[in-house]
Amino acid sequence: MTFEEKVAMANTMRSRSRVGPVSPEELAVLPGTEKELWIEVADGRKVHLFEERPDALPENAALLLNFHGGGFIKGRTDRDRRYCCTLMEQLNCLVWDVDYCLAPEQAFPAAVEETYGIIAYASEHAPELGIDPQKILLAGHSAGGNLVAAALIKDAEIHRLHPCCALLEYFPVDNTVDPIDRLSPELRADPFWVKRAQTEKLYTDFYVGDADPADPLCSPLKADETALAAFPDCLILSAGEDSLRNDTEAFALRLIKAGICVTAQRIPEAMHGFTTNRTPGWERALEAHCKFFRQHL
């Protein structure tokens, strides 16, 4: 497949959604003020993000950096904005909803570099941003969870990042595995799950590109214990009806074995993407998110 063909296929995938859009009426009443920003980080990269600011941001406020899902090929959506505005209101904090670069146009490790760069920027520019550098929260959903984990692994020896905690949910941790191989024998007999796994394989191939998928920054499950031991406290949520469930939970166990304080929970009725898509189980997940973040503020 040529690069042009990959981009065309990715654009087709981007036009599809299995969940409906957020209504204009709901968007119109979201709290706070939104501002679109481009932040220059290392190597001249400019990271695209949307800032959600409450009407009365306290001094030395917390900053939540949110990294959306989308299989590494889809950008930020109104569902991500709704999630961020909810957290902004619940925590009375500043939120940066990071719209990192996408594959196949920019394959691995470009999104990792942007993720690392924007977290480092927030840590190093906290005073001018009006935030407390000890209250930087990370949230990563699906592909975004992979990117947050990769950034933390990358920082294990550099120590530029200082988040107080990280939420990682229903995220891929091993891009060396063919998604078909994650399916149980029963699911392999189901055309829905087989087609979904084939689509996930395309996402993975577009993201990995010509890189080694076993690189720990691509597949965090491959990181050594020393790198994992540098993680902050983590909340890790898995979805019971998700082919990534076992991988997500395996990563949580590795963090625990590395000595990290981990709160791990499986939401049995949930499917992939349930938190931001507001499908079954999302209310419990959102409650867990807010409780975890409040404990670290």
PEGIGI-V701334 format. One record per residue. N is the residue number from 1. PHI is phi in whole degrees, 0 to 359 (none if undefined). OMEGA is omega in radians with two decimals (NA if undefined). Layout:
N & PHI & OMEGA
N & PHI & OMEGA
This chain:
1 & none & 3.13
2 & 286 & 3.10
3 & 300 & -3.13
4 & 297 & 3.12
5 & 293 & 3.09
6 & 298 & -3.13
7 & 297 & 3.13
8 & 298 & 3.13
9 & 293 & 3.11
10 & 298 & 3.13
11 & 296 & 3.07
12 & 296 & 3.11
13 & 297 & -3.13
14 & 294 & -3.11
15 & 277 & -3.11
16 & 258 & 3.06
17 & 207 & 3.13
18 & 273 & 3.07
19 & 237 & -3.09
20 & 286 & 3.12
21 & 286 & 2.99
22 & 286 & -3.06
23 & 291 & 3.07
24 & 303 & -3.14
25 & 296 & 3.13
26 & 290 & 3.11
27 & 298 & -3.06
28 & 294 & -3.08
29 & 253 & 3.08
30 & 297 & -3.07
31 & 285 & 3.04
32 & 79 & -3.11
33 & 236 & -3.14
34 & 257 & 3.08
35 & 224 & 3.09
36 & 271 & -3.07
37 & 229 & 2.93
38 & 235 & -3.08
39 & 251 & 3.13
40 & 278 & 3.13
41 & 241 & -3.07
42 & 300 & 3.09
43 & 62 & 3.07
44 & 76 & 3.11
45 & 291 & 3.05
46 & 246 & -3.07
47 & 266 & -3.13
48 & 272 & 3.11
49 & 207 & 3.09
50 & 240 & 3.13
51 & 268 & 3.03
52 & 250 & -3.03
53 & 240 & 3.09
54 & 291 & -3.10
55 & 296 & -3.13
56 & 227 & -3.14
57 & 284 & -3.13
58 & 289 & 3.05
59 & 294 & -3.13
60 & 50 & -3.10
61 & 286 & 3.00
62 & 279 & 3.05
63 & 236 & 3.03
64 & 258 & 3.04
65 & 261 & -3.08
66 & 253 & 3.13
67 & 238 & -3.00
68 & 287 & 3.04
69 & 270 & 3.14
70 & 132 & 3.06
71 & 63 & -3.13
72 & 72 & -3.07
73 & 244 & -3.11
74 & 248 & -3.09
75 & 272 & -3.12
76 & 296 & -3.11
77 & 237 & 3.07
78 & 295 & 3.08
79 & 293 & 3.07
80 & 293 & 3.11
81 & 298 & 3.13
82 & 300 & 3.11
83 & 300 & -3.09
84 & 295 & 3.12
85 & 293 & 3.09
86 & 296 & 3.12
87 & 295 & 3.10
88 & 303 & -3.11
89 & 288 & -3.10
90 & 294 & -3.05
91 & 259 & -3.06
92 & 51 & -3.09
93 & 232 & 2.99
94 & 278 & 3.11
95 & 235 & 2.96
96 & 250 & 3.12
97 & 267 & -2.94
98 & 276 & 3.13
99 & 258 & -3.02
100 & 297 & -3.11
101 & 295 & -2.99
102 & 244 & 2.96
103 & 271 & 0.05
104 & 277 & -3.12
105 & 303 & 3.06
106 & 228 & -3.09
107 & 280 & 3.07
108 & 309 & 0.19
109 & 256 & -3.01
110 & 303 & -3.12
111 & 292 & 3.07
112 & 296 & 3.14
113 & 298 & 3.11
114 & 292 & 3.12
115 & 298 & 3.13
116 & 298 & -3.08
117 & 298 & -3.07
118 & 284 & 3.07
119 & 293 & 3.11
120 & 297 & 3.13
121 & 300 & -3.13
122 & 298 & 3.14
123 & 296 & -3.01
124 & 273 & 3.14
125 & 241 & -3.09
126 & 305 & -3.11
127 & 302 & -3.10
128 & 286 & 3.08
129 & 276 & -3.13
130 & 76 & -3.12
131 & 243 & 3.10
132 & 273 & -3.10
133 & 296 & 3.09
134 & 271 & -3.11
135 & 234 & 3.06
136 & 262 & -3.09
137 & 254 & 3.10
138 & 245 & 3.06
139 & 225 & 3.13
140 & 229 & -3.10
141 & 245 & 3.11
142 & 53 & 3.13
143 & 304 & 3.11
144 & 297 & 3.07
145 & 293 & 3.06
146 & 301 & -3.09
147 & 292 & 3.10
148 & 296 & 3.11
149 & 299 & 3.14
150 & 297 & 3.13
151 & 297 & 3.13
152 & 292 & 3.07
153 & 294 & 3.12
154 & 300 & -3.06
155 & 273 & -3.01
156 & 304 & -3.14
157 & 255 & -3.06
158 & 265 & 3.09
159 & 60 & 3.02
160 & 264 & -3.07
161 & 264 & -3.12
162 & 223 & 3.09
163 & 289 & 3.12
164 & 275 & 3.11
165 & 190 & -3.13
166 & 216 & 2.97
167 & 261 & 3.09
168 & 229 & -3.10
169 & 222 & 3.13
170 & 34 & -3.00
171 & 243 & 3.10
172 & 284 & -3.11
173 & 237 & -3.12
174 & 219 & -3.12
175 & 277 & 3.02
176 & 276 & -3.04
177 & 266 & 3.01
178 & 289 & -3.12
179 & 306 & 3.09
180 & 300 & -3.10
181 & 289 & 3.10
182 & 279 & -3.06
183 & 280 & 3.03
184 & 289 & 3.10
185 & 306 & 3.13
186 & 295 & -3.11
187 & 289 & 3.11
188 & 293 & 3.09
189 & 271 & -3.10
190 & 257 & -3.10
191 & 303 & 3.14
192 & 300 & -3.08
193 & 288 & 3.11
194 & 294 & 3.13
195 & 296 & 3.12
196 & 297 & 3.13
197 & 294 & 3.10
198 & 295 & 3.08
199 & 293 & 3.10
200 & 299 & 3.12
201 & 297 & 3.08
202 & 297 & 3.10
203 & 305 & -3.10
204 & 298 & -3.13
205 & 298 & 3.12
206 & 297 & -3.10
207 & 288 & -3.07
208 & 293 & -3.13
209 & 61 & -3.12
210 & 267 & -3.08
211 & 281 & 3.07
212 & 276 & -3.10
213 & 294 & 3.12
214 & 277 & 3.04
215 & 302 & -3.12
216 & 303 & 3.10
217 & 284 & 3.06
218 & 262 & -3.14
219 & 235 & -3.04
220 & 304 & 3.13
221 & 297 & -3.14
222 & 275 & -3.12
223 & 292 & 3.11
224 & 279 & -3.04
225 & 295 & 3.13
226 & 298 & 3.12
227 & 294 & -3.12
228 & 291 & -3.12
229 & 292 & 3.14
230 & 268 & -3.11
231 & 291 & 2.98
232 & 281 & 3.01
233 & 305 & -3.07
234 & 231 & 2.88
235 & 251 & -3.12
236 & 237 & 3.13
237 & 247 & 3.04
238 & 241 & 3.14
239 & 255 & -3.07
240 & 298 & -3.11
241 & 256 & -3.07
242 & 224 & 3.13
243 & 293 & 3.10
244 & 271 & -3.05
245 & 305 & -3.06
246 & 294 & 3.12
247 & 294 & 3.11
248 & 301 & -3.12
249 & 289 & 3.07
250 & 296 & 3.11
251 & 292 & 3.09
252 & 302 & -3.13
253 & 295 & 3.11
254 & 296 & 3.09
255 & 296 & 3.12
256 & 299 & 3.13
257 & 295 & 3.10
258 & 276 & 3.07
259 & 96 & -3.13
260 & 273 & 3.05
261 & 283 & -3.06
262 & 237 & 2.93
263 & 256 & -3.09
264 & 240 & -3.13
265 & 212 & 2.99
266 & 259 & 3.04
267 & 261 & -2.92
268 & 302 & -3.03
269 & 276 & -2.98
270 & 275 & 3.01
271 & 252 & -3.13
272 & 305 & 3.09
273 & 80 & -2.97
274 & 295 & -3.03
275 & 294 & -3.11
276 & 281 & 3.13
277 & 280 & -3.13
278 & 58 & 3.00
279 & 259 & -2.98
280 & 314 & 3.13
281 & 100 & -3.01
282 & 293 & -3.12
283 & 296 & 3.11
284 & 295 & 3.13
285 & 295 & -3.13
286 & 298 & 3.09
287 & 298 & 3.12
288 & 295 & 3.10
289 & 302 & -3.07
290 & 296 & 3.12
291 & 300 & -3.12
292 & 297 & -3.11
293 & 294 & 3.13
294 & 298 & -3.14
295 & 295 & -3.08
296 & 250 & 3.11
297 & 254 & NA
